[in-house]
Amino acid sequence: MVYSSSNGYGFVNAAAAVAAAIGQAPFPNVEDPYYPDGSVYGEDWGINMVNAPEAWLQGYTGQGVTVAVLDTGVDLNHPDLASNIWTNIDEIADNGFDDDGNGYVDDVYGWNFFYGSNNTWDANGHGTHVAGTIAAVDNEYGTTGVAPNAKIMPIQVLPDTNGEQERYSDTLTQGIYYAVNNGARVLNLSLGSRNRFSANEQAAIEYASQQGCIVVMAAGNGDEYGNPYPTPIFPAYLASNWGVAVGAVDSSYYQYYDRAGDNPLVYVTAPGVGIYSTAPDEYVFGGYQYLDGTSMATPHVAGVVALMLSANPNLTDADVRNILATTSSNSLLSSLSSLDTPIYGFENTSQSGTHVYVGSEERQSILQNCPNFDEDGFAFPVGVAPGDDLVPLYRSQNASVPQTYPYVGEAERQNILQNNPNFVEEDLAFYAYGAGSNLGAPIDRFQNPLVPGTYFYANEAERQSLLANPSHVEADLAFEVGI
């Protein structure tokens, strides 16, 4: 059980977690990819990544487990969700009475705490997308959820539009108590805030844990500049004591912009980039859409927890937390645990084929001041502190070529300091694996003879393009980065 400040305990594994819930070794792998009857070919890659089919084929599909989606509501009539919507069987629909005495009139399909009614239909789309990832039915249509036989309890705690967020603390607290007191075993919270703490929310989450419920919480997506937060947002950081915090990765296990933090908590990762799931047809043509973020990763883990509880309903919050921590895998990223700082790629359109890699602060400067630079997006992770097998890389500015920043290793650094007066060293830039270590993906260095002293860097795909350009000369393998 290895904890990383970047990705916590690593990537969730349903085959191991569900098996551990009943005291067995991990279930056998199935042929990957496995496409259920209700999938669009290739779009259900997330369920394969978390190894949900391995649990299904053992008979564990979420049956008997209710998952509360505390969000913007749910499209109750969506063909991939309608048969899996939780129903309050003790309530008579539309008779104007609180038949079950729980304090809510006609709450047949949950409750809308934000607007104070029994209308939990989703006018936003976020909650419906989350619900589909958890429990879209396997019906030869659309998509399939991680736990396709679980029930979804719709609870609206967020507004229909993003401009009304400031008052959802009270609604979330009320929604948590409602979910627990009405039979939900798993609570999905694809929400949170960096700047707000609520003692009432914390008390509600602690109550849920005491009642045997598992609260699964989104860790956050970083700030408006794409920088990862140093720790999960609230309430996800409460996973140090209760529930589970969830970070996001893409289909190549690259981490979305969030971090587990230095203080250990039950933090795992799951698919959260380019996730295809259900959407209200009234707002999204066709009834399906792609979304990104830890909001999309969280329901993958909520679905895995539903599979675990369908296998063993006696699991407590502490049991689930321990199983997820011990069965999630850091093997894919353990050697990269020190590489937790994003580097971004740009192409200089005025010097065709010239790619530069920069950190978050430089990225903002380029976006604001360099119209001839096109951003390629997130390039790779690097480290900001020493670690095993990591070497320092230094950044210099070529004063004769403004905004040119070569990154060099120690030997090149000494040569530049001694022989190139037009280069001004700025600082140690970051740490990466040494060239030839075979621990990461190679980044090659090129020199443009038309601009003496200018070095830039390329990944393998860019390298092949540059090799065909006679104006660029490959210098060497520069360093290796996270993959």
C-alpha positions in Angstrom: 0.0 0.0 0.0 2.0 3.0 -1.3 0.7 6.5 -0.9 1.8 9.3 -3.2 1.2 13.0 -2.7 0.3 13.1 -6.4 -2.2 10.3 -6.9 -2.9 9.0 -3.4 -3.2 5.2 -3.5 -3.4 5.1 -7.2 -5.9 3.8 -9.8 -9.0 2.1 -8.5 -9.4 -1.6 -9.4 -12.9 -3.1 -9.2 -11.6 -6.7 -9.9 -9.5 -6.5 -6.8 -11.7 -4.4 -4.6 -14.9 -6.4 -5.1 -13.0 -9.7 -4.6 -11.4 -8.3 -1.4 -14.9 -7.4 -0.2 -15.7 -11.1 0.0 -12.3 -12.3 1.1 -11.1 -13.5 -2.3 -8.1 -13.0 -4.6 -8.6 -10.6 -7.5 -11.1 -11.8 -10.1 -9.6 -13.1 -13.4 -9.1 -10.6 -16.1 -11.5 -10.6 -19.0 -10.6 -9.8 -22.6 -10.0 -6.1 -22.9 -11.8 -4.2 -24.2 -15.1 -5.8 -23.0 -18.1 -4.1 -24.5 -21.5 -4.6 -22.7 -24.7 -4.8 -24.7 -25.5 -1.2 -23.9 -22.4 0.4 -25.2 -21.4 2.6 -28.1 -18.4 0.8 -29.5 -15.2 2.2 -27.9 -17.0 4.8 -25.6 -17.2 2.7 -22.5 -13.4 2.5 -22.1 -13.7 3.8 -18.5 -15.5 0.7 -17.3 -12.7 -1.4 -18.7 -10.0 0.7 -17.1 -11.6 0.2 -13.7 -12.1 -3.5 -14.4 -15.8 -3.4 -13.8 -16.6 -6.3 -16.2 -14.4 -8.6 -14.1 -16.9 -8.1 -11.2 -20.0 -8.3 -13.5 -19.0 -11.7 -14.7 -18.8 -12.9 -11.1 -22.4 -11.8 -10.6 -21.8 -8.4 -8.9 -23.5 -5.6 -10.8 -24.7 -3.3 -8.0 -27.9 -5.1 -7.3 -29.6 -4.1 -4.1 -27.5 -0.9 -3.6 -28.9 2.6 -3.9 -26.5 5.4 -4.8 -27.5 9.0 -4.1 -26.4 11.5 -6.7 -26.3 14.9 -4.8 -26.0 17.2 -7.8 -28.1 19.1 -10.3 -30.8 16.5 -10.4 -31.3 13.6 -12.9 -33.2 13.1 -16.1 -35.7 10.6 -14.7 -37.0 9.6 -18.2 -33.7 9.0 -19.9 -33.8 5.5 -21.6 -30.5 4.5 -20.0 -31.6 5.6 -16.5 -35.4 5.3 -16.1 -35.5 1.7 -14.9 -32.7 2.4 -12.4 -34.2 5.4 -10.7 -34.9 4.9 -7.0 -38.5 5.1 -6.0 -39.8 5.9 -2.5 -42.3 3.0 -2.2 -43.8 4.5 1.0 -44.9 7.7 -0.7 -48.0 8.0 -2.8 -47.4 10.2 -5.8 -49.1 13.6 -6.1 -51.6 13.2 -3.3 -50.2 16.3 -1.4 -49.4 14.3 1.7 -46.2 13.2 3.4 -47.2 9.6 3.5 -44.0 8.2 5.0 -43.6 11.0 7.5 -40.1 11.8 6.5 -40.8 15.6 6.3 -41.1 15.8 2.5 -44.4 15.8 0.6 -44.6 13.5 -2.5 -40.9 12.8 -2.6 -41.4 9.7 -4.8 -38.1 10.3 -6.7 -36.0 12.1 -4.2 -36.0 15.8 -3.3 -34.9 19.1 -4.7 -33.3 20.9 -1.7 -32.1 23.8 -3.8 -35.5 24.9 -4.9 -37.6 23.2 -2.2 -39.8 20.9 -4.2 -40.1 17.2 -5.2 -39.0 18.1 -8.8 -35.6 16.4 -9.2 -35.5 16.6 -13.0 -32.1 17.9 -14.2 -32.1 21.2 -16.1 -28.3 21.4 -16.1 -26.9 18.0 -17.3 -24.2 17.6 -14.8 -26.1 15.3 -12.5 -27.5 13.2 -15.3 -24.0 12.6 -16.7 -22.8 11.5 -13.2 -25.8 9.2 -12.8 -25.1 7.5 -16.1 -21.5 6.7 -15.2 -22.7 5.0 -12.0 -25.7 3.0 -13.2 -26.7 3.4 -16.8 -28.5 0.2 -17.6 -27.1 -2.5 -19.9 -30.0 -2.3 -22.4 -28.4 -2.5 -25.9 -28.6 1.3 -26.0 -26.3 4.2 -25.4 -23.9 3.4 -22.6 -23.5 1.3 -19.5 -22.6 2.3 -16.0 -20.0 0.8 -13.7 -22.8 -0.7 -11.6 -25.6 -1.2 -14.1 -28.1 -2.8 -11.6 -27.7 -0.2 -8.8 -30.4 2.3 -8.1 -30.0 6.1 -8.4 -31.5 8.4 -5.8 -31.8 11.9 -7.3 -31.2 14.7 -4.8 -30.8 18.2 -6.2 -28.4 20.3 -4.0 -26.9 22.4 -6.8 -28.6 25.1 -8.9 -29.7 24.8 -12.5 -27.2 27.4 -13.5 -23.6 28.0 -12.3 -24.4 31.5 -11.2 -26.2 30.5 -8.0 -23.5 28.4 -6.3 -23.1 30.5 -3.2 -25.9 29.0 -1.2 -25.5 25.2 -1.7 -23.8 24.5 1.6 -27.1 24.2 3.5 -28.7 22.2 0.7 -25.9 19.7 0.5 -26.0 19.2 4.3 -29.8 18.5 4.1 -29.3 16.3 1.1 -26.8 14.1 2.9 -29.1 13.5 5.8 -32.0 12.8 3.4 -29.9 10.2 1.4 -28.7 8.4 4.5 -32.1 8.4 6.2 -33.9 7.1 3.1 -31.7 4.1 2.4 -28.8 5.2 0.2 -25.5 3.3 0.9 -23.3 5.3 -1.4 -23.4 9.1 -1.8 -21.7 10.7 -4.9 -20.5 14.2 -4.4 -19.2 15.5 -7.7 -18.9 19.0 -6.2 -16.8 21.1 -3.8 -15.1 24.4 -3.1 -11.5 25.6 -2.5 -12.6 28.5 -0.3 -15.4 27.3 1.8 -15.5 25.1 4.9 -18.8 24.0 6.6 -18.9 22.4 10.0 -22.5 21.3 9.2 -21.4 19.5 6.1 -18.6 17.8 8.0 -21.0 16.7 10.6 -23.3 15.3 8.0 -20.5 13.3 6.3 -19.4 12.0 9.7 -23.1 10.9 10.3 -23.2 9.2 7.0 -20.1 7.2 7.8 -21.5 6.2 11.2 -24.6 4.9 9.5 -22.6 2.7 7.2 -22.7 4.9 4.2 -19.8 5.7 1.9 -19.4 9.3 0.7 -17.4 9.5 -2.5 -16.1 13.0 -3.2 -14.5 14.9 -6.1 -11.0 16.1 -5.3 -11.2 19.2 -7.6 -9.8 20.3 -11.0 -7.2 22.9 -10.1 -7.4 26.6 -10.4 -8.5 28.8 -13.3 -4.9 28.7 -14.7 -4.8 24.9 -14.8 -2.5 24.6 -11.8 -3.1 21.6 -9.5 -4.4 22.4 -6.0 -1.9 21.3 -3.3 -4.6 19.3 -1.6 -8.2 18.2 -2.4 -11.0 20.7 -2.2 -13.7 20.7 0.5 -15.3 18.3 1.4 -13.0 15.8 -0.3 -10.2 16.6 2.1 -12.4 15.1 4.8 -11.4 11.7 3.3 -8.6 11.8 5.9 -11.3 10.5 8.2 -14.4 9.6 6.3 -15.3 8.6 2.7 -13.1 8.6 -0.3 -11.6 11.4 -2.4 -11.2 10.9 -6.1 -8.8 12.3 -8.6 -9.1 12.0 -12.4 -6.8 10.6 -15.1 -7.3 10.2 -18.9 -7.2 7.0 -20.9 -3.4 7.0 -20.7 -3.4 7.4 -16.9 -2.2 11.0 -17.2 -3.4 12.9 -14.2 -5.9 15.7 -14.4 -5.0 18.8 -12.4 -5.5 17.7 -8.8 -3.2 16.3 -6.1 -3.7 14.0 -3.1 -1.5 16.2 -0.9 1.2 15.4 1.6 -1.1 14.4 4.5 -2.4 10.8 3.7 -6.1 10.4 3.1 -8.1 7.8 1.2 -7.5 9.2 -2.3 -7.8 7.2 -5.5 -7.9 8.0 -9.2 -10.4 7.0 -11.9 -11.2 7.9 -15.5 -12.2 11.6 -15.8 -11.2 13.0 -19.2 -13.4 12.7 -22.2 -16.1 10.6 -20.4 -19.2 9.7 -22.5 -22.4 9.5 -20.5 -26.0 10.3 -20.3 -27.4 13.8 -20.7 -31.0 15.3 -20.7 -32.2 15.1 -24.3 -34.0 18.4 -24.0 -30.6 20.2 -23.6 -28.2 17.9 -25.4 -29.2 16.5 -28.7 -29.1 12.8 -28.7 -29.1 12.4 -24.9 -25.3 11.9 -24.5 -22.3 14.0 -24.1 -18.6 14.1 -23.2 -17.4 15.8 -20.0 -14.1 16.2 -18.2 -13.0 16.5 -14.5 -13.0 14.8 -11.2 -16.8 15.2 -11.3 -16.6 12.4 -13.9 -14.0 10.3 -12.1 -16.0 10.3 -8.8 -19.0 8.3 -10.2 -16.6 5.6 -11.5 -15.5 5.1 -7.9 -19.0 5.3 -6.5 -20.0 2.6 -9.0 -17.1 0.4 -7.8 -18.2 0.9 -4.2 -21.7 -0.1 -5.3 -20.3 -3.3 -6.7 -18.4 -3.9 -3.5 -21.6 -3.5 -1.4 -23.6 -5.7 -3.7 -21.0 -8.4 -3.0 -20.9 -7.7 0.8 -23.7 -5.5 2.2 -22.0 -5.6 5.6 -19.0 -3.5 4.7 -18.6 -0.3 6.8 -17.1 3.0 5.6 -13.9 2.0 7.3 -13.9 -1.4 5.5 -14.4 0.2 2.1 -11.8 2.9 2.7 -9.2 0.2 3.7 -10.1 -2.1 0.7 -9.8 0.8 -1.8 -6.5 1.9 -0.3 -5.0 -1.6 -0.4 -6.3 -2.7 -3.8 -5.8 0.4 -5.9 -2.6 0.4 -7.9 0.3 2.8 -7.9 2.3 0.4 -10.1 1.6 2.4 -13.2 2.7 5.6 -11.6 4.9 4.7 -8.6 8.1 5.6 -10.4 6.6 8.9 -11.3 5.4 9.8 -7.8 7.8 12.8 -7.7 6.6 14.1 -11.1 3.6 16.1 -10.1 4.0 19.5 -11.8 2.4 20.1 -15.2 4.5 21.3 -18.2 2.7 22.8 -21.2 3.7 22.6 -24.9 3.5 25.5 -27.4 4.4 25.7 -31.1 5.9 29.0 -32.3 4.0 29.6 -35.5 6.6 32.2 -36.7 9.3 29.5 -36.6 7.5 26.5 -38.0 8.1 23.2 -36.0 9.6 25.0 -33.0 8.0 23.6 -29.8 8.7 25.0 -26.4 7.7 23.6 -23.0 6.9 25.9 -20.1 5.5 25.8 -16.6 2.3 27.3 -15.4 3.5 30.9 -14.8 5.3 31.1 -18.2 2.2 29.6 -19.8 0.1 32.5 -18.6 2.7 35.0 -19.9 2.8 33.4 -23.3 -1.0 33.2 -23.5 -1.3 36.9 -22.8 1.7 38.3 -24.7 2.8 35.9 -27.5 0.1 35.7 -30.2 2.5 33.8 -32.5 2.5 30.9 -30.0 -0.2 28.2 -30.3 -0.7 26.1 -27.2 -0.6 22.4 -27.7 -1.9 21.7 -24.2 -0.6 19.7 -21.3 2.7 18.1 -22.3 4.0 16.0 -19.5 4.6 16.0 -15.7 7.9 16.9 -14.1 9.2 17.1 -10.5 9.9 20.2 -8.5 11.9 18.4 -5.8 14.8 15.8 -5.9 13.8 12.2 -6.1 15.2 8.8 -7.0 16.7 8.7 -10.5 15.8 12.4 -11.0 18.3 15.0 -12.4 18.0 18.8 -12.3 17.4 20.8 -15.4 18.2 24.5 -15.5 16.6 27.2 -17.5 18.5 30.1 -19.2 17.1 32.9 -21.2 18.8 33.8 -24.5 19.0 37.5 -24.3 19.6 37.8 -28.1 16.5 35.9 -28.8 13.7 37.2 -26.5 11.4 34.6 -24.9 13.7 31.7 -25.8 14.3 29.5 -22.8 16.5 26.4 -23.2 16.4 23.8 -20.5 19.8 22.1 -20.0 21.4 19.5 -17.8 24.4 20.1 -15.5 27.1 19.6 -18.2 25.4 21.9 -20.7 24.8 24.4 -17.9 28.5 24.7 -17.1 29.3 25.2 -20.8 26.7 27.9 -21.2 27.8 29.7 -18.0 31.4 29.7 -19.2 31.1 30.4 -22.9 27.7 32.0 -23.8 27.5 35.6 -22.3 24.3 36.2 -24.1 22.6 33.5 -22.0 21.3 34.5 -18.6 20.6 31.7 -16.2 17.3 32.2 -14.4 17.0 29.2 -12.0 16.7 25.5 -11.6 13.6 24.7 -13.7 12.5 21.2 -12.7 13.6 17.7 -12.2 13.3 14.9 -14.8 14.8 11.5 -15.4 18.2 11.5 -16.9 18.7 10.7 -20.6 18.9 7.0 -21.2 17.4 6.0 -17.9 14.5 4.3 -19.6 12.2 5.4 -16.8 10.0 7.7 -18.8 9.2 9.1 -22.2 12.1 10.6 -24.1 12.3 14.3 -24.9 14.8 15.1 -27.7 16.6 18.4 -28.1 17.0 20.2 -31.4 19.1 23.2 -32.4 17.9 25.6 -35.1 21.0 26.6 -37.1 19.1 29.7 -38.3 19.0 31.0 -34.7 22.3 30.1 -33.1 22.2 29.0 -29.5 18.5 28.3 -29.7 17.5 24.8 -28.4 14.0 23.5 -28.3 12.5 20.1 -27.3 10.2 17.6 -29.0 8.5 14.4 -28.0 8.7 11.4 -30.3 5.9 12.4 -32.7 7.2 16.0 -33.0 10.7 14.6 -33.4 9.8 12.6 -36.5 8.3 15.7 -38.1 11.4 17.8 -37.3 13.8 15.2 -38.7 12.2 15.8 -42.1 12.9 19.5 -41.8 16.4 20.3 -43.0 16.6 23.6 -41.0 16.5 21.7 -37.7 19.4 19.6 -36.5 18.8 17.0 -33.8 21.3 17.5 -31.0 20.6 14.6 -28.5 18.2 13.0 -26.2 17.6 15.7 -23.6 15.8 14.0 -20.7 12.9 11.7 -19.9 9.6 12.8 -18.4 6.6 11.2 -16.9 4.3 9.1 -19.0 
